[in-house]
């Protein structure tokens, strides 16, 4: 996936505003050990027709798809976003929460001096997410192991997500530690309505 990221045939596709090809970590939360069975692509488009054309015509994305045993497509409608990803925020959008299933994307560039403290703390919180009521999916993802980290989680409702984010002791400890110890050189937080989830086998 790292090789594809630097391939101009993929990056420069017409109508593409943003693209990240990401690996995932094994087990709970962030990990030095990759999960070679799961990969995630995050993209933003000028409109739906450009995305559909990309899926039909782009040779590289079709190579990725043909080598996959299953593909899950998650289409989102961002409504709350703060921060940047490589200097920009591709999730800016005029919308609001629609009172249904929603997704959260968090992303951070971890400072090298803070890596050990970051890993120890986040592994505890990741386990607590999976057991929290209303959490339907959670996965640690990233561009580079440990340094360029992100998470994707899916929740039954925003209320369930907030219950975890603002009342879970382990999660609150991480937030406080991150602010106090200045773990990140860049970070991004996004909430989004889920328009649909489609599974292709």
C-alpha positions in Angstrom: 0.0 0.0 0.0 2.9 2.3 0.7 4.2 1.7 -2.9 0.8 2.6 -4.4 0.7 5.8 -2.4 3.6 7.2 -4.3 2.3 6.1 -7.7 1.1 9.1 -9.7 -1.3 7.0 -11.7 -3.4 6.6 -8.5 -2.8 9.9 -6.8 -3.5 12.2 -9.8 -6.9 10.7 -10.8 -9.4 13.2 -12.0 -11.7 14.6 -9.3 -9.7 13.2 -6.4 -9.3 15.7 -3.5 -7.7 13.4 -1.0 -6.4 9.8 -0.8 -4.7 7.7 1.9 -3.8 4.0 1.6 -3.4 2.7 5.1 -2.2 -0.4 6.9 -3.7 -1.7 10.1 -2.4 -3.0 13.4 -2.9 -6.4 14.9 -4.8 -6.9 18.1 -6.3 -4.0 20.1 -5.3 -0.5 19.2 -1.9 0.6 17.8 0.7 -2.1 17.4 4.2 -2.6 16.1 2.9 -5.8 14.5 0.9 -5.2 11.3 -2.3 -6.9 10.4 -1.6 -8.1 6.8 -5.2 -9.2 6.4 -6.8 -5.8 6.6 -6.1 -2.5 4.7 -8.0 0.7 4.5 -8.3 3.4 1.8 -9.7 6.8 2.7 -10.6 9.1 -0.2 -12.6 12.3 -0.8 -14.0 13.3 -4.2 -15.4 16.3 -6.0 -18.5 14.3 -6.7 -19.8 10.7 -6.9 -19.3 10.4 -10.7 -15.5 10.8 -10.3 -15.4 8.2 -7.7 -17.4 5.7 -9.7 -15.2 6.3 -12.8 -12.1 5.7 -10.6 -13.4 2.4 -9.5 -14.2 1.3 -13.0 -11.2 2.5 -14.9 -8.2 2.9 -12.5 -5.8 -0.1 -13.0 -4.1 0.1 -9.6 -7.3 0.3 -7.5 -8.7 -2.7 -9.5 -5.5 -4.6 -8.8 -6.0 -4.0 -5.1 -9.7 -5.0 -5.3 -8.9 -8.2 -7.3 -6.4 -9.3 -4.7 -9.0 -8.8 -1.9 -11.2 -11.6 -0.6 -13.7 -9.1 0.7 -14.2 -5.3 0.3 -16.4 -3.2 2.6 -17.3 0.3 1.4 -18.2 2.9 4.0 -19.7 6.1 2.6 -19.8 9.0 5.1 -21.2 12.5 5.5 -18.8 14.4 7.8 -20.5 17.0 10.1 -17.9 17.7 12.8 -14.2 18.1 12.2 -11.2 19.7 13.8 -7.5 19.7 12.9 -5.5 18.7 9.8 -4.0 15.7 8.0 -0.7 16.6 6.3 -1.6 20.3 6.5 -5.2 20.1 5.3 -8.6 18.9 6.3 -10.3 16.9 3.5 -13.4 16.3 5.6 -14.8 19.9 5.7 -18.5 19.6 4.8 -21.7 21.5 5.5 -23.8 19.0 7.4 -25.2 18.0 10.8 -25.8 14.8 12.8 -28.7 12.8 11.4 -29.5 10.9 14.7 -28.3 7.5 13.4 -25.3 5.3 13.1 -22.1 7.3 12.9 -18.3 7.0 12.4 -15.3 8.6 14.1 -11.9 9.1 12.5 -9.0 10.2 14.6 -5.5 10.8 13.3 -2.3 11.9 14.9 1.4 12.3 14.1 3.2 11.2 17.2 6.4 12.9 18.3 9.3 10.5 18.3 10.2 11.2 21.9 6.7 10.4 23.0 6.2 7.0 21.3 6.7 4.7 24.2 4.3 6.6 26.5 1.8 6.9 23.7 1.8 3.1 23.0 1.4 2.1 26.6 -1.5 4.5 27.2 -3.5 3.9 24.0 -3.4 0.1 24.2 -5.5 0.2 27.4 -8.0 2.6 26.0 -8.4 0.5 22.8 -9.5 -2.5 24.8 -12.1 -0.5 26.7 -13.7 0.7 23.4 -14.4 -2.8 22.3 -16.3 -3.6 25.4 -18.2 -0.3 25.5 -22.0 -0.4 24.7 -22.7 1.0 21.3 -19.3 0.5 19.8 -19.8 -1.6 16.7 -16.3 -1.5 15.2 -12.8 -0.3 16.1 -9.5 -0.5 14.3 -6.1 1.1 14.6 -4.8 2.2 11.2 -1.9 4.3 9.9 0.5 5.4 7.1 3.6 4.5 9.1 3.9 2.1 12.0 3.4 4.0 15.3 4.4 7.5 14.1 1.5 8.2 11.7 -1.5 6.8 13.5 -5.2 6.9 13.0 -8.3 5.1 14.2 -11.7 4.3 12.7 -14.6 3.5 14.9 -18.3 2.9 14.2 -21.0 3.7 16.7 -24.8 3.0 17.0 -25.4 6.6 17.9 -23.5 9.8 18.7 -24.8 9.6 22.2 -23.1 6.2 22.7 -19.9 7.6 21.4 -20.0 10.6 23.7 -20.8 8.3 26.6 -17.4 6.6 26.0 -15.5 9.7 25.0 -16.5 11.9 28.0 -17.0 9.3 30.8 -14.6 6.4 30.2 -11.8 6.7 32.7 -9.1 5.3 30.4 -10.0 7.5 27.5 -10.1 10.6 29.6 -6.6 9.8 30.9 -5.3 9.6 27.4 -6.8 13.0 26.5 -5.3 14.6 29.5 -1.9 12.9 29.0 -1.8 13.9 25.3 -2.5 17.6 26.1 -0.2 17.7 29.1 2.8 15.9 27.5 2.2 17.3 24.0 2.3 13.9 22.2 1.3 15.1 18.8 2.8 17.4 16.2 -0.5 17.2 14.2 -3.9 15.8 14.9 -7.4 15.5 13.4 -10.8 14.5 14.7 -13.8 13.8 12.5 -17.4 12.8 13.2 -19.5 11.6 10.3 -23.0 10.3 9.5 -22.9 6.9 7.8 -24.7 7.1 4.5 -24.4 3.4 3.8 -22.2 0.4 4.3 -21.8 -2.1 1.4 -20.0 -5.4 1.5 -18.5 -6.9 -1.7 -17.3 -10.5 -1.7 
